[in-house]
């Protein structure tokens, strides 16, 4: 893998193959890494990457490659890029495309395909690209013309980033990649609109705020910056307007920076009851970057009838309930326009104060252990979160997949900087470790911590080898309770005393990590966690802390 800058690729005297021109255009688009599992169907692209400034991150599974690309897109705003081969390789990557689509995250998936003459003959590993991905990607493109290689890449990046972001899948027939693309003229990257609001739209919204007694703001989506997040919270604090975050969009705004006291919690799974009450009681709800969707509204049951303003860059996809004003705008840009508009909302200060105070109590781990503290067999995960709140840097990146283990970091770990959370909004397991690898590579100067359940971890835990091989460094907390706890909890409610198909047999995760050349340590008491965490962080390696949790514990203490 070389990091030598290539010779300029826009000289008519240097014709390139289509595969090499794809790489050259990715360079022009600012792509710094591609994640993938190699395949013979796209060898010419791999050859182009040999001398490229783009780093090729070789992963151990296509699902891991896809999740790493998704994480890079989430954290940087530029589509993350994954490359896989046809048939089985594409199938393995499908989970990441579905996640990127439901999460509205920019991503490119390049898929090597059978040669054009072999189409429709049930060739080795042949499949229908559009048939597979057409329902869960923003666009599916087939590169049949080698001279269009640069244009297809540029347009795919533009589609992935524009409007409601999402994944674009590009099919690469093996034989087309090796054909000459003509003069190696790249395409200028296409500008992505980031519209703010028209003056009339802002005035209408301000009038709505001024009429409301219990206005509420809900933030979500991608593209939030330190400036937009802080300015919104400063404005909301000044006008006594509580701010909630959509499910797993907790890093859109800072939670507890000094003087910015409007954060009132999050919606969706693991939310506090106080957040649900706010959604029910608000007489004006302004959604910035997020629709009122299934998870946010507790299954289309909450907040559907309040006066509603929707600010989204595309259409109202995924929204349910009223829309009294729709603004087609990029939410962070819209915020910077809103906060400079004269307004004098007459909000209910007592309602606002109660909301913010309740969230502060809900998000603060109790000083005393909440789980059994009579022996050193199990770790109290709430106490672990209390240690992390004290130990983590202000801009630490937190990652996790899906499962009950995610309830603790979602509730107790504050976000103070943008691009500090990567977690699947569609509930995909196995994302946390690949996301930690990508976060460490994208932001080598930032601390990265992944919280993983034992079930979630082993779905892509093999990417620890990728981390070791590419110099990524993070600390993974593997919460071992010996079962798929989320499903076990549902069983306990619907079929008490009849657990079925949810038990797990686990390895020694610490020893397993060390076998990869990573750091590994087992922790059986929260009293030992702080020093174990410091040792893991100081190792400079990918690190696994194996936390043994009481199998009977399902969630943090009762919600506020």
C-alpha positions as CSV (number, residue, x, y, z in Angstrom):
1,X,0.0,0.0,0.0
2,X,1.7,3.2,-1.2
3,X,0.9,6.8,-0.1
4,X,2.8,8.4,-3.0
5,X,0.9,11.1,-4.8
6,X,0.1,10.0,-8.4
7,X,1.1,11.8,-11.5
8,X,-1.5,14.2,-12.7
9,X,-4.3,12.3,-14.4
10,X,-5.8,15.0,-16.6
11,X,-3.2,15.0,-19.4
12,X,-4.5,13.9,-22.8
13,X,-1.2,12.2,-23.4
14,X,-1.8,9.6,-20.7
15,X,-4.9,7.5,-21.4
16,X,-6.0,5.4,-18.5
17,X,-8.1,2.3,-18.1
18,X,-11.6,2.8,-16.7
19,X,-10.4,1.2,-13.4
20,X,-7.5,3.6,-13.0
21,X,-9.7,6.6,-14.0
22,X,-12.1,5.6,-11.2
23,X,-9.3,5.9,-8.7
24,X,-8.1,9.2,-10.2
25,X,-11.6,10.7,-9.8
26,X,-11.9,9.5,-6.2
27,X,-8.7,11.3,-5.5
28,X,-10.2,14.5,-7.1
29,X,-13.3,14.1,-4.9
30,X,-11.1,14.2,-1.8
31,X,-11.4,10.5,-0.8
32,X,-8.6,9.5,1.5
33,X,-9.4,5.8,2.2
34,X,-11.3,2.9,0.6
35,X,-12.4,-0.1,2.7
36,X,-12.8,-3.5,1.1
37,X,-12.2,-7.2,0.6
38,X,-10.4,-7.8,-2.7
39,X,-12.0,-9.7,-5.6
40,X,-10.8,-10.7,-9.1
41,X,-13.8,-8.8,-10.5
42,X,-12.2,-5.4,-9.9
43,X,-8.5,-6.1,-10.2
44,X,-7.9,-3.1,-12.4
45,X,-9.3,-0.8,-9.7
46,X,-7.0,-2.4,-7.1
47,X,-4.1,-1.9,-9.5
48,X,-4.9,1.8,-9.8
49,X,-4.9,2.0,-6.0
50,X,-1.4,0.7,-5.8
51,X,0.2,4.0,-6.7
52,X,-2.6,6.2,-5.3
53,X,-2.6,8.7,-2.5
54,X,-5.8,6.8,-1.3
55,X,-5.1,4.3,1.5
56,X,-6.6,0.9,0.9
57,X,-7.9,-0.5,4.1
58,X,-8.1,-4.3,3.7
59,X,-10.9,-5.7,5.9
60,X,-11.7,-9.2,7.0
61,X,-15.4,-9.2,5.9
62,X,-17.4,-7.1,3.5
63,X,-19.9,-6.2,6.2
64,X,-17.0,-4.7,8.2
65,X,-15.8,-2.8,5.1
66,X,-19.3,-1.4,4.5
67,X,-19.7,-0.3,8.1
68,X,-16.3,1.4,8.1
69,X,-17.3,3.3,4.9
70,X,-20.6,4.3,6.5
71,X,-18.8,5.5,9.6
72,X,-16.4,7.6,7.6
73,X,-19.3,9.2,5.8
74,X,-21.1,9.9,9.1
75,X,-18.0,11.5,10.6
76,X,-16.6,13.5,7.7
77,X,-19.6,14.3,5.5
78,X,-17.8,12.9,2.4
79,X,-19.1,9.6,1.3
80,X,-17.2,6.7,2.7
81,X,-16.1,4.2,0.0
82,X,-16.3,0.4,0.2
83,X,-15.3,-2.0,-2.6
84,X,-16.4,-5.6,-2.8
85,X,-16.8,-8.4,-5.3
86,X,-19.9,-9.8,-7.0
87,X,-22.4,-12.2,-5.5
88,X,-21.4,-13.3,-2.0
89,X,-19.3,-10.2,-1.5
90,X,-22.1,-7.9,-2.4
91,X,-24.5,-9.9,-0.2
92,X,-22.2,-9.4,2.8
93,X,-22.1,-5.7,2.3
94,X,-25.8,-5.3,2.0
95,X,-26.3,-4.6,5.7
96,X,-24.2,-1.5,5.5
97,X,-26.2,-0.2,2.5
98,X,-29.5,-0.7,4.3
99,X,-28.1,1.1,7.4
100,X,-26.8,4.0,5.3
101,X,-30.2,4.3,3.6
102,X,-32.3,4.3,6.8
103,X,-29.7,6.5,8.6
104,X,-29.4,8.9,5.7
105,X,-25.6,8.7,5.5
106,X,-23.5,9.3,2.4
107,X,-21.7,6.2,1.2
108,X,-20.4,4.6,-2.1
109,X,-20.3,0.9,-2.6
110,X,-18.4,-0.3,-5.7
111,X,-19.3,-3.9,-6.7
112,X,-17.2,-5.9,-9.2
113,X,-19.5,-7.7,-11.7
114,X,-19.3,-10.5,-14.3
115,X,-18.1,-9.5,-17.8
116,X,-20.7,-8.0,-20.0
117,X,-20.9,-10.9,-22.4
118,X,-21.7,-13.3,-19.5
119,X,-24.7,-11.4,-18.2
120,X,-28.0,-13.3,-18.0
121,X,-26.3,-16.7,-18.3
122,X,-26.1,-17.5,-14.6
123,X,-22.4,-16.9,-14.7
124,X,-20.3,-17.6,-11.6
125,X,-21.5,-15.3,-8.8
126,X,-23.8,-13.4,-11.1
127,X,-26.7,-11.4,-9.6
128,X,-29.0,-8.6,-10.5
129,X,-27.4,-5.4,-9.0
130,X,-30.5,-3.2,-9.3
131,X,-32.8,-6.1,-8.2
132,X,-30.8,-6.5,-5.0
133,X,-30.0,-2.8,-4.1
134,X,-32.7,-0.9,-5.9
135,X,-35.0,-0.7,-2.9
136,X,-32.4,0.4,-0.4
137,X,-30.0,2.7,-2.2
138,X,-30.5,6.3,-3.4
139,X,-29.2,5.2,-6.8
140,X,-27.8,2.1,-8.5
141,X,-25.4,2.8,-11.4
142,X,-23.8,0.4,-13.9
143,X,-20.6,1.4,-15.6
144,X,-21.0,0.0,-19.1
145,X,-19.1,2.8,-20.9
146,X,-15.4,3.0,-19.9
147,X,-15.2,6.7,-21.0
148,X,-17.9,7.6,-18.4
149,X,-15.9,6.3,-15.4
150,X,-15.0,9.8,-14.0
151,X,-18.4,11.2,-14.6
152,X,-20.1,8.2,-12.9
153,X,-17.9,8.7,-9.8
154,X,-18.5,12.4,-9.7
155,X,-22.3,12.1,-10.1
156,X,-22.4,9.3,-7.5
157,X,-20.6,11.4,-4.9
158,X,-23.0,14.2,-5.7
159,X,-26.1,12.1,-5.3
160,X,-24.8,10.5,-2.1
161,X,-24.3,13.9,-0.5
162,X,-27.2,16.0,-1.9
163,X,-30.6,16.4,-0.4
164,X,-31.3,13.5,2.0
165,X,-27.9,11.8,2.0
166,X,-27.6,8.1,1.4
167,X,-25.8,5.2,-0.3
168,X,-25.1,4.9,-4.1
169,X,-24.1,1.5,-5.5
170,X,-21.9,1.4,-8.6
171,X,-21.6,-1.8,-10.6
172,X,-18.2,-2.5,-12.3
173,X,-18.2,-5.1,-15.0
174,X,-14.8,-6.8,-14.9
175,X,-14.1,-6.4,-18.6
176,X,-15.1,-2.8,-18.8
177,X,-12.6,-1.8,-16.1
178,X,-9.7,-2.8,-18.3
179,X,-10.8,-0.9,-21.4
180,X,-9.1,2.4,-22.2
181,X,-11.1,5.4,-21.0
182,X,-9.7,7.7,-23.6
183,X,-7.9,10.8,-22.6
184,X,-7.6,10.7,-18.9
185,X,-9.7,13.8,-18.2
186,X,-11.2,13.8,-14.8
187,X,-14.4,15.6,-13.9
188,X,-14.5,18.6,-11.6
189,X,-16.3,17.6,-8.4
190,X,-19.9,18.7,-8.4
191,X,-21.0,21.4,-5.9
192,X,-23.4,20.2,-3.2
193,X,-26.1,22.7,-2.3
194,X,-26.5,23.6,1.4
195,X,-29.5,25.9,1.3
196,X,-30.5,28.1,4.2
197,X,-33.9,29.7,4.6
198,X,-35.6,32.4,2.7
199,X,-36.5,35.6,4.6
200,X,-40.2,34.9,4.4
201,X,-39.8,31.4,5.7
202,X,-37.8,32.7,8.7
203,X,-40.4,35.4,9.5
204,X,-43.2,32.8,9.4
205,X,-41.3,30.5,11.7
206,X,-40.5,33.3,14.1
207,X,-44.2,34.2,14.3
208,X,-45.0,30.6,15.2
209,X,-42.4,30.7,18.0
210,X,-43.8,33.9,19.3
211,X,-47.3,32.5,19.5
212,X,-46.3,29.2,21.2
213,X,-46.1,28.8,24.9
214,X,-44.4,25.4,24.8
215,X,-42.2,25.3,21.7
216,X,-39.9,22.4,21.2
217,X,-36.9,21.8,18.9
218,X,-35.9,18.3,17.7
219,X,-32.5,18.0,16.0
220,X,-31.2,15.1,13.9
221,X,-29.6,14.2,10.6
222,X,-26.1,14.8,9.3
223,X,-23.8,17.8,8.7
224,X,-23.9,19.5,12.1
225,X,-20.9,21.6,13.0
226,X,-19.6,23.1,16.2
227,X,-20.8,26.5,15.1
228,X,-24.4,25.4,14.1
229,X,-24.8,23.3,17.2
230,X,-23.5,25.9,19.7
231,X,-25.4,28.7,18.1
232,X,-28.7,26.8,18.2
233,X,-28.2,25.9,21.9
234,X,-27.3,29.5,22.7
235,X,-30.4,30.7,21.0
236,X,-32.6,28.1,22.6
237,X,-31.2,28.8,26.1
238,X,-31.9,32.5,25.6
239,X,-35.5,31.9,24.6
240,X,-36.2,29.0,27.0
241,X,-36.9,26.4,24.3
242,X,-35.9,22.8,25.1
243,X,-34.0,20.8,22.5
244,X,-34.3,17.1,22.0
245,X,-32.2,14.9,19.8
246,X,-33.5,12.2,17.4
247,X,-32.5,8.6,18.1
248,X,-28.7,8.2,17.8
249,X,-28.3,11.8,16.6
250,X,-27.1,12.8,20.0
251,X,-24.0,14.6,18.8
252,X,-25.9,17.2,16.7
253,X,-25.7,19.7,19.5
254,X,-23.5,20.1,22.6
255,X,-25.2,18.7,25.7
256,X,-23.6,20.6,28.6
257,X,-21.2,23.2,27.5
258,X,-21.1,26.2,29.9
259,X,-23.9,28.6,29.3
260,X,-25.6,26.3,26.8
261,X,-28.3,24.7,29.0
262,X,-31.2,23.8,26.6
263,X,-30.5,20.1,26.0
264,X,-33.4,18.1,27.3
265,X,-32.5,14.6,26.2
266,X,-33.2,12.2,23.3
267,X,-36.1,10.4,21.7
268,X,-36.4,6.8,20.6
269,X,-35.3,3.6,22.3
270,X,-33.8,4.2,25.7
271,X,-35.4,7.7,26.0
272,X,-36.5,9.1,29.4
273,X,-40.2,9.4,30.1
274,X,-39.6,13.2,30.5
275,X,-38.6,13.4,26.8
276,X,-41.7,11.6,25.7
277,X,-43.8,14.1,27.8
278,X,-42.2,17.0,26.1
279,X,-43.2,15.6,22.7
280,X,-46.7,15.1,23.9
281,X,-47.1,18.5,25.6
282,X,-45.4,20.8,23.0
283,X,-47.7,23.2,21.2
284,X,-45.1,23.8,18.5
285,X,-42.5,21.2,17.4
286,X,-39.8,22.2,15.0
287,X,-37.8,19.4,13.5
288,X,-34.4,20.4,12.3
289,X,-32.8,17.7,10.0
290,X,-35.0,14.8,11.2
291,X,-38.6,13.8,10.3
292,X,-41.0,12.6,13.0
293,X,-40.5,9.0,12.2
294,X,-41.3,5.6,13.7
295,X,-38.6,5.3,16.4
296,X,-38.7,9.0,17.4
297,X,-42.5,8.9,17.9
298,X,-42.7,5.6,19.8
299,X,-44.2,3.8,16.8
300,X,-46.2,6.6,15.3
301,X,-48.0,7.4,18.6
302,X,-46.6,10.6,20.0
303,X,-46.6,14.2,19.1
304,X,-48.5,13.7,15.9
305,X,-51.1,16.5,16.3
306,X,-49.0,19.4,17.5
307,X,-48.3,22.3,15.2
308,X,-45.3,21.1,13.2
309,X,-42.5,22.8,11.3
310,X,-40.2,20.5,9.2
311,X,-36.8,21.6,8.0
312,X,-35.2,19.0,5.8
313,X,-32.9,19.2,2.8
314,X,-35.1,16.9,0.6
315,X,-38.7,15.9,0.9
316,X,-40.7,14.7,3.9
317,X,-39.6,11.0,3.5
318,X,-40.3,9.1,6.7
319,X,-42.4,11.8,8.3
320,X,-45.7,11.1,10.0
321,X,-48.3,13.5,11.4
322,X,-48.9,17.2,10.8
323,X,-46.8,19.5,8.7
324,X,-47.9,23.1,9.1
325,X,-44.7,24.6,7.5
326,X,-42.1,22.8,5.4
327,X,-38.7,24.4,4.7
328,X,-36.5,22.8,2.2
329,X,-33.1,23.6,3.7
330,X,-30.0,22.1,5.2
331,X,-30.7,22.2,8.9
332,X,-27.3,23.4,10.1
333,X,-27.3,26.2,7.6
334,X,-30.9,27.1,8.4
335,X,-30.0,27.4,12.1
336,X,-27.3,30.0,11.3
337,X,-30.0,32.1,9.6
338,X,-32.5,31.6,12.3
339,X,-30.4,32.7,15.2
340,X,-29.7,36.1,13.5
341,X,-33.4,36.8,13.0
342,X,-35.0,39.0,15.6
343,X,-37.4,37.0,17.7
344,X,-39.1,37.3,21.1
345,X,-40.7,34.0,21.9
346,X,-42.8,34.0,25.1
347,X,-42.1,30.4,26.1
348,X,-43.0,28.8,29.4
349,X,-39.8,29.2,31.4
350,X,-41.0,26.8,34.1
351,X,-41.7,24.1,31.6
352,X,-38.3,24.6,30.0
353,X,-36.5,24.6,33.4
354,X,-38.2,21.4,34.5
355,X,-37.3,19.7,31.2
356,X,-33.6,20.6,31.4
357,X,-33.3,19.8,35.1
358,X,-35.0,16.4,34.7
359,X,-32.6,15.5,31.8
360,X,-29.6,16.5,33.9
361,X,-30.7,14.1,36.6
362,X,-31.6,11.3,34.1
363,X,-28.1,11.6,32.4
364,X,-26.1,11.6,35.6
365,X,-25.0,8.2,37.0
366,X,-25.7,7.8,40.6
367,X,-22.8,8.1,43.0
368,X,-23.6,4.7,44.5
369,X,-23.6,1.5,42.5
370,X,-27.0,0.6,41.0
371,X,-26.3,-3.1,40.7
372,X,-25.2,-5.8,43.1
373,X,-22.1,-4.5,44.9
374,X,-21.6,-7.4,47.3
375,X,-19.0,-9.3,45.3
376,X,-16.4,-8.9,42.6
377,X,-18.1,-11.2,40.0
378,X,-19.9,-8.6,37.9
379,X,-19.3,-5.1,36.6
380,X,-21.8,-2.4,37.3
381,X,-22.1,-0.7,33.9
382,X,-23.6,2.4,35.3
383,X,-20.5,2.9,37.5
384,X,-18.4,2.3,34.4
385,X,-20.2,5.1,32.6
386,X,-19.5,7.4,35.5
387,X,-15.8,6.7,35.2
388,X,-15.9,7.3,31.4
389,X,-17.6,10.7,32.0
390,X,-14.5,11.7,34.0
391,X,-11.9,10.1,31.8
392,X,-12.9,10.8,28.2
393,X,-11.7,13.9,26.3
394,X,-14.3,16.4,25.3
395,X,-14.3,15.4,21.6
396,X,-14.0,11.6,22.1
397,X,-15.8,9.6,19.5
398,X,-18.2,6.9,20.8
399,X,-19.4,4.0,18.7
400,X,-21.7,1.1,19.3
401,X,-24.0,-1.3,17.4
402,X,-27.4,-2.5,18.6
403,X,-28.4,-4.2,21.8
404,X,-29.2,-3.4,25.4
405,X,-25.5,-2.5,26.0
406,X,-26.1,0.7,24.0
407,X,-28.6,2.0,26.5
408,X,-25.9,2.9,29.0
409,X,-23.7,5.1,26.7
410,X,-26.7,6.6,25.1
411,X,-28.0,7.8,28.4
412,X,-24.9,8.6,30.4
413,X,-22.1,9.8,27.9
414,X,-22.5,13.4,27.0
415,X,-21.6,14.7,23.5
416,X,-19.9,18.1,23.4
417,X,-18.5,18.1,19.9
418,X,-20.0,17.2,16.5
419,X,-19.0,14.0,14.7
420,X,-18.6,12.3,18.1
421,X,-21.1,9.4,17.7
422,X,-21.4,6.5,15.2
423,X,-24.3,4.2,15.9
424,X,-26.8,2.6,13.6
425,X,-30.2,4.3,13.6
426,X,-31.7,1.2,11.9
427,X,-30.6,-1.1,14.8
428,X,-27.9,-3.1,12.8
429,X,-25.8,-5.3,15.0
430,X,-22.0,-5.5,14.4
431,X,-21.4,-1.9,13.6
432,X,-19.5,-0.7,16.7
433,X,-16.1,-2.2,16.0
434,X,-15.8,-1.4,12.3
435,X,-17.0,2.2,13.2
436,X,-14.2,2.4,15.8
437,X,-11.6,1.4,13.2
438,X,-12.8,4.0,10.8
439,X,-13.1,6.7,13.4
440,X,-9.5,6.1,14.6
441,X,-8.2,6.3,11.0
442,X,-10.2,9.4,10.1
443,X,-9.4,11.2,13.3
444,X,-6.0,9.9,14.6
445,X,-5.7,12.6,17.2
446,X,-9.1,11.9,18.8
447,X,-9.9,9.3,21.5
448,X,-12.3,6.5,20.3
449,X,-14.3,4.2,22.6
450,X,-16.6,1.5,21.4
451,X,-19.2,-0.1,23.7
452,X,-20.2,-3.6,22.4
453,X,-22.4,-6.3,23.6
454,X,-21.1,-9.9,23.5
455,X,-23.5,-10.7,20.6
456,X,-22.8,-7.5,18.7
457,X,-19.0,-7.7,19.1
458,X,-18.5,-11.1,17.5
459,X,-20.5,-10.1,14.4
460,X,-17.6,-8.0,13.2
461,X,-15.0,-8.4,16.0
462,X,-12.6,-9.9,13.5
463,X,-12.0,-6.3,12.3
464,X,-9.7,-6.0,15.3
465,X,-7.2,-7.6,12.9
466,X,-7.8,-4.7,10.5
467,X,-7.2,-2.2,13.3
468,X,-3.9,-3.9,14.2
469,X,-2.8,-4.0,10.6
470,X,-3.5,-0.4,9.9
471,X,-2.5,1.3,13.1
472,X,-5.9,2.1,14.5
473,X,-6.2,2.6,18.2
474,X,-9.3,2.6,20.3
475,X,-10.7,1.0,23.5
476,X,-13.6,-1.5,23.0
477,X,-15.7,-2.4,26.1
478,X,-17.2,-5.8,25.5
479,X,-20.2,-6.3,27.8
480,X,-20.5,-10.0,28.5
481,X,-23.9,-11.2,29.9
482,X,-24.0,-14.5,27.9
483,X,-27.2,-13.8,26.0
484,X,-28.9,-11.7,23.3
485,X,-30.3,-9.5,26.0
486,X,-32.7,-7.4,24.0
487,X,-34.5,-10.4,22.6
488,X,-34.3,-12.1,26.0
489,X,-36.0,-9.1,27.6
490,X,-38.8,-9.3,25.0
491,X,-39.1,-13.0,25.8
492,X,-39.3,-12.4,29.5
493,X,-42.3,-10.0,28.8
494,X,-44.1,-12.1,26.3
495,X,-43.1,-15.7,27.2
496,X,-42.0,-15.6,30.9
497,X,-39.9,-18.5,32.0
498,X,-39.4,-19.7,28.5
499,X,-36.0,-18.4,27.1
500,X,-35.4,-19.8,23.7
501,X,-32.7,-19.2,21.1
502,X,-31.0,-16.3,23.0
503,X,-28.2,-18.0,25.0
504,X,-24.5,-17.3,24.0
505,X,-21.3,-19.2,24.6
506,X,-18.5,-16.7,24.7
507,X,-14.7,-16.9,24.5
508,X,-12.2,-15.2,26.8
509,X,-12.4,-11.9,24.9
510,X,-9.2,-10.5,26.5
511,X,-7.1,-13.5,25.4
512,X,-8.8,-13.4,22.0
513,X,-7.8,-9.8,21.6
514,X,-4.2,-10.5,22.6
515,X,-4.0,-13.2,20.0
516,X,-4.5,-10.5,17.4
517,X,-1.7,-8.4,18.8
518,X,-4.1,-6.1,20.5
519,X,-4.4,-5.2,24.2
520,X,-6.8,-7.4,26.2
521,X,-7.8,-7.4,29.9
522,X,-10.8,-8.9,31.8
523,X,-12.6,-6.7,34.4
524,X,-15.0,-8.3,36.9
525,X,-15.6,-5.3,39.2
526,X,-16.4,-1.7,38.4
527,X,-13.9,-0.8,41.2
528,X,-11.1,-2.0,38.9
529,X,-12.4,-0.4,35.7
530,X,-10.7,3.0,35.9
531,X,-7.1,1.7,36.1
532,X,-7.9,-1.0,33.5
533,X,-9.2,1.7,31.1
534,X,-6.1,3.8,31.7
535,X,-3.9,0.8,30.9
536,X,-5.8,0.0,27.8
537,X,-5.6,3.6,26.6
538,X,-1.9,3.9,27.4
539,X,-1.1,0.7,25.4
540,X,-1.4,2.7,22.1
541,X,-3.1,-0.4,20.6
542,X,-6.6,-1.5,19.7
543,X,-7.7,-2.6,23.2
544,X,-10.5,-4.9,24.5
545,X,-11.7,-4.7,28.0
546,X,-13.9,-7.8,28.7
547,X,-16.5,-6.7,31.2
548,X,-18.5,-9.4,33.0
549,X,-22.0,-8.2,33.6
550,X,-24.8,-9.7,35.7
551,X,-26.9,-11.7,33.2
552,X,-30.1,-10.6,35.0
553,X,-29.4,-6.8,34.3
554,X,-31.2,-5.5,31.3
555,X,-31.0,-1.7,31.4
556,X,-29.9,1.2,33.6
557,X,-32.0,2.3,36.6
558,X,-35.6,3.4,36.1
559,X,-36.0,6.3,33.7
560,X,-36.8,9.8,35.0
